[in-house]
């Protein structure tokens, strides 16, 4: 029913949908990035929702809808967010925190729009103490 973890499950599918993708690792944490065309948005949301469905019985999942926003980089607005969805997941068996952001981005200066998906995976999150991790692993 479950794969290795949420990021790996999503990567196996999103990697095929994206025009560009990457995964970076630092210590025990990983981040993933996917860039796709606007017409792939509904399908990508469906992929994320179906993947998270497999984890709902063992995790806390928070979903937020974004109506608009922007990227502010060193005080300069670089990109606009037309809308998006954020999922925050606390996967209890693995003590891992995930943050998934799907954003419809607009680069006003270049006149281009795209879908970006960012996934942060943090197995060392402070949401669970050493004591809680020990108790739950018994």
CORZI-V423461 format. One record per pair of residues at least 12 apart in sequence whose C-alpha atoms are under 7 Angstrom apart, sorted by the first residue. I is the first residue (numbers start at 1). J is the second residue. Records with the same first field share a line. If there is no record, write none. Layout:
I: J, J
This chain:
1: 54
2: 54
10: 48, 51
17: 36
18: 34, 35, 36
19: 35, 36
20: 34, 35
21: 33, 34, 35
22: 34
28: 123
29: 121, 122, 123
30: 120, 121, 122
31: 119, 120, 121
32: 118, 119, 120
33: 117, 118, 119
34: 116, 117, 118
35: 114, 115, 116, 117
36: 114, 115, 116
37: 114, 115
38: 114, 115
41: 115
58: 91, 92
59: 89, 90, 91, 92
60: 89, 90, 91
61: 87, 88, 89, 90
62: 87, 88, 89
63: 86, 87, 88
64: 85, 86, 87
65: 84, 85, 86
66: 83, 84, 85
67: 82, 83, 84
68: 81, 82, 83
69: 81, 82
79: 105, 106, 107, 108
80: 105, 106, 107
81: 103, 104, 105, 106
82: 104, 105, 106
83: 103, 104
84: 102, 103, 104
85: 101, 102, 103
86: 100, 101, 102
87: 99, 100, 101
88: 100
95: 123, 128
96: 121, 122, 123, 124, 125
97: 121, 122, 123, 125
98: 119, 120, 121, 122
99: 119, 120, 121
100: 118, 119, 120
101: 117, 118, 119
102: 115, 116, 117, 118
103: 115, 116, 117
104: 116
